[in-house]
């Protein structure tokens, strides 16, 4: 089983391996002063099986930290943008991993979840303020690059457990582990802000297409249509 380490680097990436049996993909584990998420028996990038073998035993800390759908997206991002797992996982987990679930929400809903992505903060603010339909929404959150870590962590827990049904965000905040994503909306798809200039150099429009495919969700777009 391959593990992603939140603490240490192994070579150019943060991937190590364990022979311990019984581990499950997506679960979070602790051991040897580190925390790990199980990636599965295969990785997208070639990792030498004779190197970086973990000697410490790990114990389950939080089950289903990443859902299978989120793991599928992570592996695909690493492959398609030829980048490292450490650069991709940090898109989904931006703070101290141990703090993300220190207040686990017991009630887990299966409500339909929506994602609305805007190219920038100004467009998002104007769109939300001028659209009366948003006034009736319940259990939603707004995130952008300037949101505090506390706001991001709280939102991540709510989205994962189904407490938050709608996420309005700019491109950097769309990477979440969701329970039941059914609809994605991309606003002003022609805007250049949808292309990341940092590794991994992803195109938000392509990420949303992959999300829709993995979750079998509806993808809606506005603006000049440049999607395939």
N, C-alpha and C positions, 0 to 999 in steps of 0.2 A: 504494500500500500504506500502510495506517495503522499507526503504531508507538506503543507505550506507552513513555514515557520513565521510567526509574527515578530520574532525577536532577532534571530540570527540569519546571516547570509551563508549560503553554501555555494562557493564558486561565484559565478556572476548573478545567480538568482537566489531564491530563498526556499528551494525545494530539497527535501531530504526523503529518506525512505526507511520504513520499518518492516520487520518480519513478523511483528505482533499480529496475531489473528483476531478476528471479531470486530475490527474497526469498520465503520460505515461511512460511505461517501457523504460529505457535507456536514458531518458532526464536528464539533469543536472539542479538542482534547488539551489536557495540561500534563506537563511532565518535564523534569530537568530545568526548572525555572523558565519555561517557555510555554507558549500556547500554539497549537497547531490546528489546521482544518484539513480533514482528509479529502484528497483530490480524486482518489480512485486508483485503480491498478495500472492505468496508463496516463501519460501526460502528452500534451501537444508538442512541446519541445523535447528533444532527446536529452535524457538524463542518464548518466552512466550508473548502471545498477550496482556496480562494485564500489562506488564512492558514496559518501554522505549517508552511510547507514547509521540510523539512530540506535544507540545502545540503551538509552533510558526507556523505561516503560511509561506509557501515557494512559491517562484515565479520562473518561468522558466528563466534560464540563457542561456542555450545552448541546443537546441533540438538534439536528437539522439547522445548524447555524446558516448554511447555504442550502437552498433547495436544489433539487436535481436540475431544474430549469435554469437557475442562476449559474450552477457549475457548468452547464452546457454552454452558456453564453461566455463565461470566463475562458474556457478552453478555446472557443472559436475566436475570441478577440486575440488571444495569444498567437494563434495560428495565422489568422488573416492579416494581422498588422505586424507580424514577425517581431514581437516584443517579448518581454519577460513577464512571468507571473507576478513579480513584485510590483511592476508598473500597472498591471491590470487590477489586482486585488485591492490596491490602495484607492481605486475609484469607488469601490463598494464599501470599504471600511476606512474612514478618514481619521478616526480618533483612536483612543486607547481601547483595544478590543475587549479588555476585561470590564470596562465600564458600560459597554453597550447593553448588557442584559442583567445588570445588578438590580434592576427593578422589573423583573419579568411580569408581564401582564398575563393573568391566568385565563381571562376570557378571550377566546380566539374565534373571531368571526369569519364567515365564509362569504361576506358581501362582495359584490362585484367592485373591482377597483379600476380607476381611470388614471391615465397619465397624460398631462397636457404640457408640452415642451415649447418654450419660447426662445428665440435667438438671443435675447438680451433682457436685462431688467426693465429698461424703459418700455419696451414693447409689452412685456408681461403686465406691468403696472397699468398702462393705458388700456389694455385689452380687458383686464379684470374690472377696472373702474367703470368702463363704458358699456359693459355687457350685463344687463340686469338679471340674466339667467343665473349668474353666479351667486346672487344674493340668497337664493334658496338652497344652496348647497350646504350639506352638513358633513362633519368629519373630514375636513380637507386641511392641507398644509401647503405653505408657499416656501420654497427654498431657492436660494441662489448662492453664488460663490462667497457672498459677504455674510451669510447666515453664521451664527455662532456654532461652536462645536456642540454645546448643550442642545441647541435647536436641531442640529443634524442628528444627534444621537437619539433624541426623543422622537423625531420623525421616523427614523429607521426602525425603532421598536414598534411604533404604531403601524407602519406600513407592513412590516413582517407579520405582525399578529392580526392584521385585518381591521384594526381600530380606525385607521385612516383610509378613507375610500377614494379620495382624489388628491393627486399631487400635482401642483403647478410648479414648474421649475425651469431653470435655464439648463443648458446641456450638461454642465459638470455634475449636476445633482440627480440625474435620471437613473443612476446606477444604484438600485435598491433590490432587496430580496423580497419578492411579493408572494402573496398567497393566491390571489385570484384576479390577475390582470385581464380585463376583457376589452378595453378600449384605449387606443393611443391617438392623440391629436398632435400634429406638428403644425405650428403657426409660422407663416411666412417662410416656407421651405427654401426660398431662393437666397436667403441671407447668408453672408460669408461666415458669420459667427458660429455656424453649425459645424465647421471644421476645426478640430483641435490642432493647435500648433505645437503641442508638447507630446512626448512619447507616453502612451501610444497615440499616434496621429490618426485618431478615428474620425469618421464622418458621422455625426449624430443621426443624420437621416438614414444611414445604413444600419446603425445600431437599432433604431426604432423598427426598421423592417425585420431585423432578426428577432427582436423582442416579440413582435406581432406573430412571427412564424412559430417561435418556441411556445408561446402562451396561447396560440390560436386566437389572438385578439384582433379586433377591427382596427385598421390604421386609417385615420383621416388626415388630410393635408389641406392647408390653405396657402395662398400665394401662388407664384409662378410654379407650375408643376415641373420639376426636374427629376423626380423619382422614376425609376424604370417601371 
